[in-house]
Amino acid sequence: MRMRKPDNEADAAPHPGTRDVSGSEEETDEALAALAGRGDTHAFEGLLTRYERYIYKCAYSVASNREDAADLAQEIFLNLWRALPSYRGDAKFFTYLAGIARNASADYIRRQKKTPATCPLSPTPDDDAPAVSEPAAPPEDASPDYKAEQNERQTVLYRAIARLSEEHRTVLILCDMEGYSYDQIASVLGLDRGTVKSRLHRARANLKEILEKFGFFP
Amino acid sequence: MKRQNAKPCSDAGYWEPRLYAYAENEAPPEERAATEAHLKQCAYCKAQLDDILFMIDALRTEPPAMPDTLHDDIMRRVRATEDIPAADKNSPAPGETPLITMVRRQKATEKKQARIRLIGGLAAACVIAVGIWQLLPMLSGIAAAGSGEASKVLTDMQTQEAGDGSFIGGVFVGNTPPPTEGHKSPETTPETTEEEANDSILGSIFSIFSQKSEHATTAESVTEAENAPAVIVSAAASAEARIRDVLDTLSDDGILTYTETDGTYLVRCDGGADVLLPELTEKGIAMTISDGTGEDRIIEIRIR
């Protein structure tokens, strides 16, 4: 089992202000968003690079298959691009992006006519075990058994993540899946470090409860 | 050992956060030692820790592979002409000063209001035309009989139409007509009025006027009712919170503007009259107008 590294040793994670294809490494999300809102595609690409994996994972937790998740992620970023001219910078960019992702996810669910149980905004805890869906790609050199097990585990995991509240899901994905440190998450979400820690603890505890219902644990 | 098979820990609530901290390598040395000591003697918490580690490991291993082309696909669409962000009407254009932005927005609002008035006017014309068409059989009856209640109804209608009433965007705005001798107050003969208003557009119009008269009568105890401008909103409302919604609707339609301070609304109508203290009544909102002449008037906002 891998143990989490202390904050200062966190894996090299994409972090606002430290990884930016636009070359403006010191730019904050909000500054890039302002530039992108004026039509600067370079700045927009910087935001895309920072958050594409996060958004894709959120989309995957909603869509449960790679193709739809990619479509949904694309829709979210295009909606962001269209909406950025009206972004005033009075809220954290991440909050703004999360709102757009939330709306696009809700639209997607409506289109798919799925039950609200899969909607990250209105989870239904009493829902039965997760439906089988297209698995994500396992490592190419993995054995067939490992691949099958991994796929199944991942499917159940993402179904469970989709049932978390938005704030819990956000910190969980940023920290446990994207490798952001507490300080980095606090910066992105505009929270203090203690709030991030306690929120993450609750998110994990809730996720564990859901996973227990799904029979996830050996 | 599966947790279900272990005897539940009596201090599970105490240990749970410590197990997460232990799993995350974040526990201080003393706490870490204490946790390890507890784990040696508590199978339940040991099973809990195993589950936590299993879950965290699952979260961190092999996330769903993001399609390689996703980034480029998005940027291609972003760069495509059709996806370049449309100039937001409310956003300042590059190089635009705040003053110019404000003026541009104001002009856009005026244009919108003009469109709404035009549509409202057309709607009013349609309603009146349909009303007259509906009235034709009644007119024949009047001509034949030459007397009776129908005549009074017609008189009332004509009087009320002369009362400067009009529909604006589904909202009736107009002055309450001064009571005439021929007008039958709904308080005195409500059933007759209802019957005559049956199932016709004309009936609807008449019904609205009747309601307004009723309200004006009630409001006389507050101030003068005659010639009080009235606004009738065709929207459902029943709570005080709707006052702002109604005012917003009217404001959007260009009928009035308002400001709110600590629950007190200052409403300004065309002509500059101030309207004070909207009150929620049984059927809508009533406001007193002070136009500075010393003659207060009533404005009614009826919500159906």
Boltz contact constraints between the chains, C-beta under 6 A:
constraints:
  - contact:
      token1: [A, 1]
      token2: [B, 53]
      max_distance: 6.0
  - contact:
      token1: [A, 1]
      token2: [B, 57]
      max_distance: 6.0
  - contact:
      token1: [A, 3]
      token2: [B, 25]
      max_distance: 6.0
  - contact:
      token1: [A, 4]
      token2: [B, 24]
      max_distance: 6.0
  - contact:
      token1: [A, 4]
      token2: [B, 25]
      max_distance: 6.0
  - contact:
      token1: [A, 38]
      token2: [B, 94]
      max_distance: 6.0
  - contact:
      token1: [A, 41]
      token2: [B, 78]
      max_distance: 6.0
  - contact:
      token1: [A, 41]
      token2: [B, 79]
      max_distance: 6.0
  - contact:
      token1: [A, 45]
      token2: [B, 75]
      max_distance: 6.0
  - contact:
      token1: [A, 52]
      token2: [B, 71]
      max_distance: 6.0
  - contact:
      token1: [A, 53]
      token2: [B, 66]
      max_distance: 6.0
  - contact:
      token1: [A, 56]
      token2: [B, 66]
      max_distance: 6.0
  - contact:
      token1: [A, 60]
      token2: [B, 64]
      max_distance: 6.0
  - contact:
      token1: [A, 70]
      token2: [B, 67]
      max_distance: 6.0
  - contact:
      token1: [A, 70]
      token2: [B, 70]
      max_distance: 6.0
  - contact:
      token1: [A, 74]
      token2: [B, 74]
      max_distance: 6.0
  - contact:
      token1: [A, 77]
      token2: [B, 74]
      max_distance: 6.0
  - contact:
      token1: [A, 78]
      token2: [B, 77]
      max_distance: 6.0
  - contact:
      token1: [A, 81]
      token2: [B, 78]
      max_distance: 6.0
  - contact:
      token1: [A, 81]
      token2: [B, 85]
      max_distance: 6.0
  - contact:
      token1: [A, 82]
      token2: [B, 85]
      max_distance: 6.0
  - contact:
      token1: [A, 85]
      token2: [B, 85]
      max_distance: 6.0
  - contact:
      token1: [A, 85]
      token2: [B, 88]
      max_distance: 6.0
  - contact:
      token1: [A, 85]
      token2: [B, 91]
      max_distance: 6.0
  - contact:
      token1: [A, 86]
      token2: [B, 88]
      max_distance: 6.0
  - contact:
      token1: [A, 86]
      token2: [B, 91]
      max_distance: 6.0
  - contact:
      token1: [A, 136]
      token2: [B, 64]
      max_distance: 6.0
  - contact:
      token1: [A, 137]
      token2: [B, 65]
      max_distance: 6.0
  - contact:
      token1: [A, 153]
      token2: [B, 58]
      max_distance: 6.0
  - contact:
      token1: [A, 157]
      token2: [B, 58]
      max_distance: 6.0
  - contact:
      token1: [A, 176]
      token2: [B, 59]
      max_distance: 6.0
  - contact:
      token1: [A, 177]
      token2: [B, 59]
      max_distance: 6.0
  - contact:
      token1: [A, 177]
      token2: [B, 63]
      max_distance: 6.0
  - contact:
      token1: [A, 201]
      token2: [B, 20]
      max_distance: 6.0
  - contact:
      token1: [A, 208]
      token2: [B, 55]
      max_distance: 6.0
  - contact:
      token1: [A, 217]
      token2: [B, 51]
      max_distance: 6.0
  - contact:
      token1: [A, 217]
      token2: [B, 54]
      max_distance: 6.0
